Amino acid sequence: MDNKKITEVFDRVAPFFSQKINGPVYLVKITGPRWSYVAGYVPDELPFVAPEKVMLFDEWALLYYPQAMPKVDPDEVRRIFMDVIEDQP
């Protein structure tokens, strides 16, 4: 799947996940050990906690920084993301 299509899907699902975790989410592309930012609102300061990583598929993942909220179920994230991809023309 190409970067443009992944970014379009991310733009559609990011508000839902942001609301669910009460904070921003980020789309990243994984190339070997490097996790590169692709999309998502970047605040001036990031929290001093390790990010939670949700693998979507081979080279793609979502990141978010947990706050006082419980973690998001990774299976639910993947399911919703894939549902939106399948709805794309």
RAVEN-V18698 format. One line per field, one symbol per residue. ss: DSSP state (h for helix, s for strand, l for the rest). phi: phi as a letter, one per 20 degrees, with the letter a starting at -180 (. if undefined). burial: I if it has 24 or more other ideal C-beta (glycine too) atoms within 12 Angstrom, else O. A space follows every 50 residues. Layout:
ss->???
phi->???
burial->???
This chain:
ss->llhhhhhhhhhhhhhhhhhhhlllsssssssllsssssslllllllllll lssssssllssssslllllllllhhhhhhhhhhhhhhll
phi->.egffgfffggfeggfffffemafccecddcmeeddfcbpfdffcefecf fedcfeahdcbdcbdfdeeffefgffffffffffgffff
burial->OOOOOIIOIIOOIIOOIIOIIOIIIIIIIOOOOOOOOIIIOOOOOOOOOO IIOIOIOOOIIIIIIOOOOOOIOOOOIOOIIOOIIOOOO
